Amino acid sequence: MHPELATDLDQLPALLEEARQRAAGFLTGLDERPVIPPRTDRPMPAAPLPENGGGLRAALAEFGERWEPRLSASAGPRYFGFVTGGATPAALVGDWLTATADQNSNSSLDPAGQHLERETVDWLRDLFGLSAAHSGTFVSGATMSNTVGLAIAREWLGERLGVDVAEDGVAALGRVRVLSGSAHSSVAKALSVLGLGRTALTALPTLPGREAVDPAALERALAEADGPCVVVANAGTVNTVDFDDLRAIAALRERYAFWLHVDAAFGAFAALSPGHAGLTAGLDLADSVCVDLHKWLNVPYDSAVQFTRRRDLQARVFQNAAAYLGPIGGHPDLVHLTPENSHRLRALAAWFTLRAYGRAGHREIVERCITGARALGEAIDATDGLRLLAPVRLNVVCFTLADDPTPERLAALAARVSDRAFLTPTRYAGLPALRAAFSNWRTTEADVRRTADALAAAVPAH
């Protein structure tokens, strides 16, 4: 054994303690750490790979000196960019133990990881109000979840047309139509990956002043379609957290043939709040569902779940034929259900946070985030120089400058407050805008006030 490896193995408990102390220091300082540290846009000069590294202690020291100061406080309470959760204490411990055990949970030949993942999927299915007709698998994020769901949809189209896409390729399908009102960008990316092409996606009219699809426009498009197609519905758009009428869309299947995929990346968590659960009504009617867990479940990256009613088609797409794996059988191993032949035991972090805090704990996180978003929305509405662009329906605040809202002026505003709160740009209703997404378990009323005060102080300079 290399002497530095041997030394680290001999000193591993002490080295792990040093790493624990560094992690604890980082987390303890999140509240006051600059959310986006200054000068992070400048690339760090690349260091050469050392011939002799000096062991783990040397690596820890260099990380602390060169890289840790440049890391954002994305795990903290005022990182409102994108839709970013943190890691609850239980999820963090689950992730540490995931790396410790280093399980590849894809095969029944070594089954404990598979069994734990299936139990966790059952808990999540119950959390989101899905029936036992839905089976689920862990994937790396919403993009992969949407890709898997649409891959199953692609196979369903082949089934309807009497061709086997998994064997013969997408050319056997001919042109495919994918209909949606406000599809997330990952949908177009998935269509590119799957060989269906970005132009397969048709953007349909939305309801006036909304991002929700107009059901009448959807029905017209379905009536004009030449054969079966795919509908991508939204349970929570990224700009305004708007929800399509899932029950009305599903009812159209009585007259038209289509696969219903629902992108519920973070909107599915509305099901936890009694006052907002109605937004997800009809989610169980979907043929496939995307839910991103490193958003509102607050588990570390990368973690999402993909649900479907057609696990048989899922296995047809992703089966991995190898002598050492054995036959697929009636209950396919996880290796046959996603693009990955191996993946870490992602389910463990989710298992830990669900087991530790239960439905009630995660409901409290969701409702506190909703309350925070509404409070920030009210503060922005009362701030001279800012205006809301949409009602705060759930956990996202979409707003802009009251006068001359150019991308440059909005970027300057975001930069001015970036040490205290991180906001990301967007466009809504034809206007450049900023958005703040609440999904971190740490965010409190004090963080909302601090963010609102920072915005109010920054506006007069622009």
C-alpha positions as CSV (number, residue, x, y, z in Angstrom):
1,M,0.0,0.0,0.0
2,H,1.2,3.5,-0.8
3,P,2.7,5.0,2.4
4,E,0.3,8.0,2.4
5,L,-2.7,5.7,2.0
6,A,-1.4,3.5,4.8
7,T,-0.9,6.5,7.1
8,D,-4.4,7.9,6.3
9,L,-5.9,4.5,7.0
10,D,-4.0,4.3,10.3
11,Q,-5.1,7.8,11.3
12,L,-8.6,7.7,9.8
13,P,-10.7,8.3,12.9
14,A,-8.6,11.5,13.7
15,L,-8.8,12.7,10.1
16,L,-12.5,12.1,10.0
17,E,-12.8,14.2,13.2
18,E,-10.9,17.0,11.5
19,A,-13.2,16.9,8.5
20,R,-16.2,16.9,10.9
21,Q,-14.9,20.0,12.6
22,R,-14.4,21.7,9.3
23,A,-17.9,20.8,8.2
24,A,-19.4,22.0,11.5
25,G,-17.6,25.3,11.2
26,F,-18.8,25.8,7.6
27,L,-22.4,25.1,8.6
28,T,-22.3,27.2,11.8
29,G,-21.2,30.2,9.7
30,L,-23.8,29.9,7.0
31,D,-26.1,32.6,8.4
32,E,-23.3,35.2,8.2
33,R,-21.3,33.9,5.3
34,P,-21.7,36.0,2.1
35,V,-24.3,34.2,0.1
36,I,-22.2,34.7,-3.0
37,P,-18.6,35.5,-2.0
38,P,-17.0,38.4,-3.8
39,R,-14.8,37.8,-6.9
40,T,-16.0,34.2,-7.4
41,D,-16.5,35.1,-11.1
42,R,-12.7,35.1,-11.5
43,P,-11.4,31.5,-12.2
44,M,-9.0,30.1,-9.7
45,P,-5.5,29.5,-11.2
46,A,-5.2,25.9,-11.9
47,A,-2.7,24.0,-9.7
48,P,-0.7,21.1,-11.2
49,L,-1.4,17.5,-10.0
50,P,1.3,16.7,-7.4
51,E,3.5,13.7,-7.8
52,N,3.2,13.1,-4.0
53,G,0.1,14.5,-2.5
54,G,1.0,14.5,1.2
55,G,-2.1,12.7,2.3
56,L,-5.5,13.7,3.5
57,R,-4.4,16.3,6.0
58,A,-2.5,18.2,3.3
59,A,-5.6,18.0,1.0
60,L,-7.8,19.3,3.8
61,A,-5.5,22.2,4.4
62,E,-5.3,23.2,0.7
63,F,-9.1,22.9,0.3
64,G,-9.5,25.2,3.3
65,E,-7.1,27.8,1.9
66,R,-8.0,27.8,-1.8
67,W,-11.5,26.6,-2.4
68,E,-13.7,26.8,0.7
69,P,-13.6,30.6,0.8
70,R,-15.0,30.7,-2.7
71,L,-17.9,28.4,-2.1
72,S,-21.4,30.0,-1.9
73,A,-23.7,29.6,1.0
74,S,-26.1,27.6,-1.2
75,A,-27.0,25.4,1.8
76,G,-28.0,28.5,3.8
77,P,-31.3,30.3,4.4
78,R,-31.0,33.2,1.9
79,Y,-29.9,31.4,-1.2
80,F,-33.1,32.0,-3.2
81,G,-31.7,31.3,-6.6
82,F,-33.0,28.5,-8.9
83,V,-35.0,26.2,-6.5
84,T,-32.4,25.1,-4.1
85,G,-32.9,23.3,-0.8
86,G,-30.3,22.6,1.8
87,A,-29.6,19.4,3.7
88,T,-31.5,18.8,6.9
89,P,-29.4,17.4,9.8
90,A,-30.8,14.0,9.2
91,A,-30.2,14.1,5.4
92,L,-26.6,15.3,6.0
93,V,-25.9,12.3,8.2
94,G,-27.6,10.0,5.7
95,D,-25.4,11.3,3.0
96,W,-22.2,10.9,5.1
97,L,-23.3,7.3,5.8
98,T,-24.0,6.8,2.1
99,A,-20.4,7.6,1.3
100,T,-19.2,5.5,4.2
101,A,-21.1,2.3,3.1
102,D,-20.4,3.0,-0.6
103,Q,-23.3,0.8,-1.8
104,N,-24.2,0.2,-5.4
105,S,-27.9,-0.4,-4.9
106,N,-28.8,-1.7,-8.3
107,S,-28.7,-5.5,-8.0
108,S,-30.7,-8.1,-6.1
109,L,-27.4,-10.1,-5.8
110,D,-26.5,-7.5,-3.1
111,P,-30.1,-6.4,-2.2
112,A,-30.1,-4.3,1.0
113,G,-29.7,-1.0,-0.9
114,Q,-32.5,-1.9,-3.3
115,H,-34.8,-2.8,-0.4
116,L,-34.1,0.5,1.4
117,E,-34.7,2.4,-1.8
118,R,-38.0,0.7,-2.4
119,E,-39.2,1.5,1.2
120,T,-38.2,5.1,0.7
121,V,-40.1,5.3,-2.6
122,D,-43.1,3.9,-0.8
123,W,-42.9,6.7,1.8
124,L,-42.5,9.3,-0.9
125,R,-45.4,8.0,-2.9
126,D,-47.6,8.3,0.2
127,L,-46.2,11.8,0.9
128,F,-47.3,13.0,-2.5
129,G,-50.7,11.3,-2.5
130,L,-49.9,8.8,-5.3
131,S,-51.6,5.4,-5.4
132,A,-49.9,2.0,-5.4
133,A,-50.3,1.9,-9.2
134,H,-47.2,4.1,-9.4
135,S,-43.8,2.5,-9.0
136,G,-40.8,4.7,-8.4
137,T,-37.0,4.9,-8.8
138,F,-34.3,7.3,-7.7
139,V,-32.4,9.3,-10.3
140,S,-30.0,12.2,-10.1
141,G,-32.3,15.2,-10.5
142,A,-35.4,16.6,-12.3
143,T,-33.7,16.6,-15.7
144,M,-33.0,12.9,-15.4
145,S,-36.5,12.3,-14.0
146,N,-38.1,14.1,-16.9
147,T,-35.8,12.2,-19.3
148,V,-36.8,8.8,-17.8
149,G,-40.5,9.7,-17.9
150,L,-40.4,10.8,-21.5
151,A,-38.3,7.7,-22.4
152,I,-41.2,5.6,-21.1
153,A,-43.6,7.8,-23.0
154,R,-41.6,7.2,-26.2
155,E,-41.9,3.4,-25.6
156,W,-45.7,3.8,-25.1
157,L,-46.0,5.6,-28.4
158,G,-44.3,2.6,-30.0
159,E,-46.7,0.3,-28.3
160,R,-49.6,2.2,-29.7
161,L,-48.2,2.2,-33.2
162,G,-47.1,-1.4,-33.1
163,V,-43.3,-0.8,-33.1
164,D,-40.6,-1.5,-30.6
165,V,-38.6,1.7,-30.2
166,A,-36.2,0.2,-27.7
167,E,-35.1,-2.3,-30.3
168,D,-35.6,-0.5,-33.6
169,G,-35.0,3.1,-32.7
170,V,-37.0,6.3,-32.8
171,A,-37.1,6.4,-36.6
172,A,-39.8,3.7,-36.4
173,L,-42.1,6.3,-34.7
174,G,-42.0,9.0,-37.3
175,R,-42.7,12.5,-36.2
176,V,-43.7,12.8,-32.5
177,R,-45.7,15.6,-31.0
178,V,-45.2,16.7,-27.4
179,L,-47.6,19.3,-26.1
180,S,-47.2,21.6,-23.2
181,G,-48.1,25.1,-22.0
182,S,-45.0,26.2,-20.1
183,A,-42.5,23.3,-20.3
184,H,-39.4,23.5,-18.2
185,S,-36.2,23.7,-20.3
186,S,-35.2,20.2,-19.2
187,V,-38.1,18.8,-21.3
188,A,-36.5,20.1,-24.5
189,K,-33.2,18.8,-23.4
190,A,-34.7,15.4,-22.7
191,L,-36.3,15.3,-26.1
192,S,-32.9,16.0,-27.7
193,V,-31.3,13.2,-25.7
194,L,-34.1,10.8,-26.6
195,G,-33.7,11.4,-30.3
196,L,-37.2,12.9,-30.5
197,G,-35.8,16.4,-31.2
198,R,-36.4,19.7,-29.5
199,T,-38.9,20.7,-32.3
200,A,-41.2,17.9,-31.2
201,L,-42.2,20.2,-28.4
202,T,-45.2,22.4,-29.2
203,A,-45.8,25.3,-26.8
204,L,-49.6,25.8,-26.4
205,P,-51.4,28.9,-25.4
206,T,-51.8,29.5,-21.6
207,L,-54.6,31.0,-19.7
208,P,-54.7,34.8,-19.6
209,G,-52.1,36.1,-17.1
210,R,-51.0,32.6,-16.2
211,E,-48.4,30.0,-17.0
212,A,-51.0,27.2,-16.9
213,V,-52.0,25.6,-20.2
214,D,-55.4,26.6,-21.7
215,P,-57.3,23.3,-21.6
216,A,-59.4,24.3,-24.7
217,A,-56.2,25.0,-26.6
218,L,-54.8,21.6,-25.5
219,E,-58.0,19.9,-26.7
220,R,-57.8,21.6,-30.1
221,A,-54.2,20.5,-30.5
222,L,-55.1,16.9,-29.5
223,A,-57.9,16.9,-32.0
224,E,-55.5,18.0,-34.8
225,A,-52.8,15.5,-33.8
226,D,-52.2,12.7,-36.3
227,G,-52.0,9.8,-33.9
228,P,-51.0,9.4,-30.2
229,C,-48.9,12.1,-28.6
230,V,-47.4,13.1,-25.3
231,V,-48.6,15.9,-23.0
232,V,-46.3,17.4,-20.5
233,A,-48.3,19.1,-17.7
234,N,-46.9,21.3,-15.0
235,A,-47.4,21.0,-11.3
236,G,-45.5,24.2,-10.4
237,T,-43.8,26.3,-13.0
238,V,-40.4,27.8,-12.2
239,N,-41.4,31.5,-12.6
240,T,-44.7,31.7,-10.7
241,V,-45.4,28.1,-9.4
242,D,-48.5,27.9,-11.6
243,F,-50.3,24.6,-11.9
244,D,-52.1,23.0,-14.8
245,D,-55.6,21.6,-14.2
246,L,-54.4,18.0,-14.0
247,R,-57.9,16.5,-13.7
248,A,-59.2,18.4,-16.7
249,I,-56.2,17.3,-18.7
250,A,-56.5,13.7,-17.6
251,A,-60.2,13.7,-18.5
252,L,-59.2,14.4,-22.2
253,R,-57.9,10.9,-22.4
254,E,-61.4,9.7,-22.7
255,R,-61.4,11.1,-26.2
256,Y,-57.8,11.3,-27.2
257,A,-54.8,9.0,-26.9
258,F,-51.8,10.6,-25.1
259,W,-49.3,9.9,-22.5
260,L,-49.6,12.3,-19.5
261,H,-46.2,13.2,-18.0
262,V,-46.4,15.7,-15.0
263,D,-43.4,17.8,-14.1
264,A,-43.9,18.3,-10.4
265,A,-40.3,18.9,-9.6
266,F,-41.1,21.0,-6.5
267,G,-44.8,21.6,-6.9
268,A,-45.6,18.1,-5.7
269,F,-44.7,19.2,-2.2
270,A,-47.8,21.4,-2.1
271,A,-49.5,18.1,-1.3
272,L,-48.0,18.3,2.2
273,S,-49.9,21.6,3.0
274,P,-53.6,21.2,3.7
275,G,-54.2,24.7,2.4
276,H,-52.5,24.0,-0.9
277,A,-52.9,20.3,-1.5
278,G,-55.7,21.1,-3.9
279,L,-53.1,22.4,-6.4
280,T,-51.9,18.8,-6.9
281,A,-55.3,17.3,-7.4
282,G,-55.1,14.8,-10.2
283,L,-51.4,14.1,-9.9
284,D,-52.1,10.4,-9.4
285,L,-53.8,10.3,-12.8
286,A,-50.5,10.9,-14.6
287,D,-48.7,8.1,-16.5
288,S,-45.4,9.4,-15.2
289,V,-44.3,12.0,-12.6
290,C,-41.1,13.9,-11.9
291,V,-40.3,15.0,-8.4
292,D,-36.9,16.6,-7.5
293,L,-35.8,15.8,-3.9
294,H,-32.8,18.1,-3.6
295,K,-35.2,20.9,-3.8
296,W,-37.9,20.9,-1.1
297,L,-37.2,17.6,0.6
298,N,-33.8,19.2,1.5
299,V,-31.5,16.3,0.8
300,P,-28.1,16.8,-0.7
301,Y,-27.5,16.9,-4.5
302,D,-28.1,14.8,-6.5
303,S,-31.4,13.2,-5.8
304,A,-34.8,13.0,-7.5
305,V,-37.5,10.3,-7.9
306,Q,-39.4,9.2,-11.0
307,F,-42.8,7.6,-10.8
308,T,-44.7,5.7,-13.5
309,R,-47.7,3.4,-13.9
310,R,-45.9,1.4,-16.6
311,R,-42.8,-0.1,-15.0
312,D,-43.0,-2.8,-17.7
313,L,-42.3,-0.2,-20.4
314,Q,-39.6,1.3,-18.2
315,A,-37.8,-2.0,-18.0
316,R,-38.1,-2.5,-21.7
317,V,-36.3,0.8,-22.3
318,F,-33.5,0.5,-19.7
319,Q,-32.9,-3.2,-19.4
320,N,-29.3,-4.2,-19.2
321,A,-28.7,-7.6,-20.7
322,A,-25.7,-9.3,-19.1
323,A,-25.1,-12.8,-17.9
324,Y,-24.0,-11.7,-14.5
325,L,-27.3,-9.9,-13.9
326,G,-29.7,-12.7,-14.5
327,P,-33.2,-12.4,-16.0
328,I,-35.3,-9.3,-15.4
329,G,-38.3,-11.1,-14.0
330,G,-41.6,-9.6,-12.7
331,H,-39.8,-7.3,-10.3
332,P,-36.9,-5.7,-12.2
333,D,-33.8,-4.8,-10.3
334,L,-33.0,-1.1,-10.3
335,V,-30.3,-1.6,-12.9
336,H,-33.1,-2.2,-15.4
337,L,-35.1,1.0,-14.6
338,T,-32.7,4.0,-15.2
339,P,-29.9,4.9,-17.6
340,E,-27.4,4.1,-14.8
341,N,-25.9,0.7,-14.4
342,S,-24.7,1.8,-11.0
343,H,-25.6,4.6,-8.6
344,R,-24.8,5.5,-5.0
345,L,-27.5,4.8,-2.4
346,R,-29.2,8.1,-3.0
347,A,-32.2,6.9,-1.1
348,L,-30.4,6.8,2.2
349,A,-30.4,10.6,2.8
350,A,-34.1,10.8,1.9
351,W,-34.8,7.8,4.2
352,F,-33.0,9.5,7.1
353,T,-34.9,12.9,6.8
354,L,-38.3,11.2,6.3
355,R,-37.6,8.9,9.2
356,A,-36.3,11.7,11.4
357,Y,-39.0,14.3,10.8
358,G,-41.9,12.4,9.3
359,R,-44.8,14.0,7.4
360,A,-45.3,16.7,10.1
361,G,-41.7,17.9,10.0
362,H,-41.6,18.2,6.3
363,R,-45.1,19.8,6.2
364,E,-43.7,22.5,8.6
365,I,-40.8,23.2,6.2
366,V,-43.1,23.6,3.3
367,E,-45.6,25.9,5.1
368,R,-42.8,28.0,6.6
369,C,-41.3,28.5,3.1
370,I,-44.8,29.5,1.7
371,T,-45.2,32.0,4.6
372,G,-41.8,33.4,3.9
373,A,-42.5,33.8,0.2
374,R,-45.7,35.6,0.8
375,A,-44.1,37.9,3.3
376,L,-41.3,38.8,0.9
377,G,-43.9,39.4,-1.8
378,E,-45.8,41.8,0.4
379,A,-42.6,43.6,1.2
380,I,-41.7,44.0,-2.4
381,D,-45.2,45.1,-3.2
382,A,-44.7,47.9,-0.6
383,T,-41.3,48.9,-1.8
384,D,-41.0,52.0,-4.1
385,G,-39.2,51.0,-7.3
386,L,-40.2,47.4,-7.3
387,R,-43.3,45.6,-8.4
388,L,-44.6,42.0,-8.3
389,L,-45.2,40.4,-11.7
390,A,-47.4,37.6,-10.5
391,P,-49.2,36.5,-7.3
392,V,-47.2,34.5,-4.9
393,R,-49.0,31.2,-5.3
394,L,-46.7,29.0,-3.3
395,N,-42.9,29.5,-2.8
396,V,-41.6,31.7,-5.6
397,V,-41.6,35.5,-5.7
398,C,-41.3,36.9,-9.3
399,F,-40.7,40.7,-9.5
400,T,-39.0,43.4,-11.4
401,L,-38.1,47.1,-11.3
402,A,-41.0,49.5,-11.5
403,D,-39.2,51.6,-14.1
404,D,-36.9,50.6,-16.9
405,P,-36.5,46.9,-16.0
406,T,-33.6,46.1,-18.3
407,P,-31.6,42.9,-17.8
408,E,-28.5,45.0,-16.9
409,R,-30.3,47.0,-14.2
410,L,-31.8,43.9,-12.7
411,A,-28.4,42.2,-12.7
412,A,-26.9,45.2,-11.0
413,L,-29.6,45.0,-8.3
414,A,-29.1,41.3,-7.8
415,A,-25.3,41.9,-7.5
416,R,-25.8,44.7,-5.0
417,V,-27.6,42.3,-2.6
418,S,-25.7,39.1,-3.4
419,D,-23.7,39.0,-0.2
420,R,-27.0,38.9,1.8
421,A,-29.4,37.1,-0.6
422,F,-29.0,35.4,-3.9
423,L,-31.7,35.9,-6.6
424,T,-31.6,34.6,-10.2
425,P,-32.8,36.4,-13.4
426,T,-35.7,35.3,-15.5
427,R,-38.3,36.7,-18.0
428,Y,-42.0,36.7,-17.3
429,A,-44.8,38.3,-19.4
430,G,-42.1,39.6,-21.8
431,L,-40.3,41.5,-19.0
432,P,-36.8,40.9,-17.5
433,A,-37.3,39.9,-13.9
434,L,-35.8,38.4,-10.7
435,R,-37.2,35.5,-8.8
436,A,-36.7,34.3,-5.2
437,A,-37.5,30.7,-4.5
438,F,-38.1,29.5,-0.9
439,S,-37.2,25.9,-0.4
440,N,-34.5,25.8,2.4
441,W,-35.3,24.3,5.7
442,R,-33.3,27.0,7.5
443,T,-35.1,30.1,6.2
444,T,-36.9,32.1,8.8
445,E,-38.9,35.3,9.2
446,A,-35.6,37.1,10.1
447,D,-34.1,36.0,6.7
448,V,-37.1,37.4,4.9
449,R,-36.8,40.8,6.7
450,R,-33.1,40.9,6.0
451,T,-33.7,40.2,2.3
452,A,-36.5,42.7,2.0
453,D,-34.4,45.4,3.7
454,A,-31.4,44.7,1.4
455,L,-33.6,45.0,-1.7
456,A,-35.2,48.2,-0.4
457,A,-31.8,49.8,0.3
458,A,-30.5,48.7,-3.1
459,V,-33.3,50.0,-5.3
460,P,-32.6,53.8,-5.0
461,A,-29.1,53.3,-6.4
462,H,-30.7,52.1,-9.6
